[in-house]
Amino acid sequence: KRRETEAGFKYSRDGIHPGSEGHELMAQQLINYFAIKPPIKNPHPNAYGRMMMFIRERMRVQRDAWLTEIGHKRPMRKGKTLAEAKMISDENTKRIQENLRTILNAQR
């Protein structure tokens, strides 16, 4: 909606990293992908941000674990073992699902 009223509005200031509006748009797309209807209009405060936080953490843990496992020499902290990363990822998946249920219950 801001793009309709503000000609210079961008979802990303640097063209790569999205701001809060970009994260909200991505979260809404994920919610829509998982066929949650009706579209969420007024979720709990920070609902999109919480979900994106869990998704990013799940992705980061898995990525770092695999990069460590294959011996990649990226300048980064050492990742967890694959088993530890799976446990953390599974917990984040549960949190994502709980967050979606919370959002949906707010709509009823």
N, C-alpha and C positions, 0 to 999 in steps of 0.2 A: 504494500500500500504506500509506503514511503517513496518508492520509486515513481509512483504516479504523481505525487505532489512535490517531490524534490528532484530536480533534474540531475543534480550532482551526487545523489545518494549512491553509495556502493556497499555491498555486503562485506567487502574486504578492502581495507585501506591500502594494503600493499599488493593486492592482486593475488595473494596466496592464502593468507591466514584470515579466516572469517572472524568478524566481530560477533557480538551477542545476537544481532539480528540474523546473521548467517547461521549461527548455531541453532537458533530457534527454527529457522527454515529447514535445516537438515534433520532436526529431531522430528518435526512435523512430517517430513517425508518418510522417515523410518516408521513412525506410528501408522501412517497411511499404508505403507508397504505391508505391514502385518495385519491389514484389513480391520482396523479398529474403527468402527462407525458408531455414532456420527462423528464428523470432524470435531476435534477438541477446540473449543473456543475460549474457555476460561479455566484452565487447569490450576492446580494449586500453585502458589508462588514458587518460582524456581524449578518447576517440574521438568521443563525442557533441559535446563542446565544440569540438574541431577542426573537425568538419563544420559546426557552427553558425557558427563564426568565418568559414569560407570562404563560406557562404551569405550571411551578413550583409554581408561585404565586397563580394561580387558585387552584392547589392541596392543597397548604399550608393553604389557607384561609378556604377552605371547611373542611379539616381535623381538623384544630383547632376549628372551629365552632362546628363540631359534637362532638369532645372530650369534649368541654366545656358543650354542651347541655346534654350529658349523665353523666356528673359529674366525668369524669375520673380524677384521681389525678396525672397525669403526671407532672413532674417538667417543666413547660412551662408557657409562658404568656397566659393570658385568651384570648380565641377566641372571635370573633365577634358573634353577634346573627346569627341565620340561615338566616334570611331575609337579613341582611347586607352582609353576605357571598355570598348569591345568587346574589345580585346586583354587587358585586365586580367580582364574577366569570363570570357573563354575560358580563361585560365590558372586562374582559380578553379574553373571547371567541371571542368577536368582534376584539380585537387587534390581536389575533392569525390569524383570517381570513383575516384581512387587511394585515398582514405581508406575508401571503401566496400569496395574490394577488400581492403584491409588488415584491415578488420573481419571480412569474410567468411572470409579465410584463417585468422584466429585461431579460427574456429569449427570448422575441420576437424581 
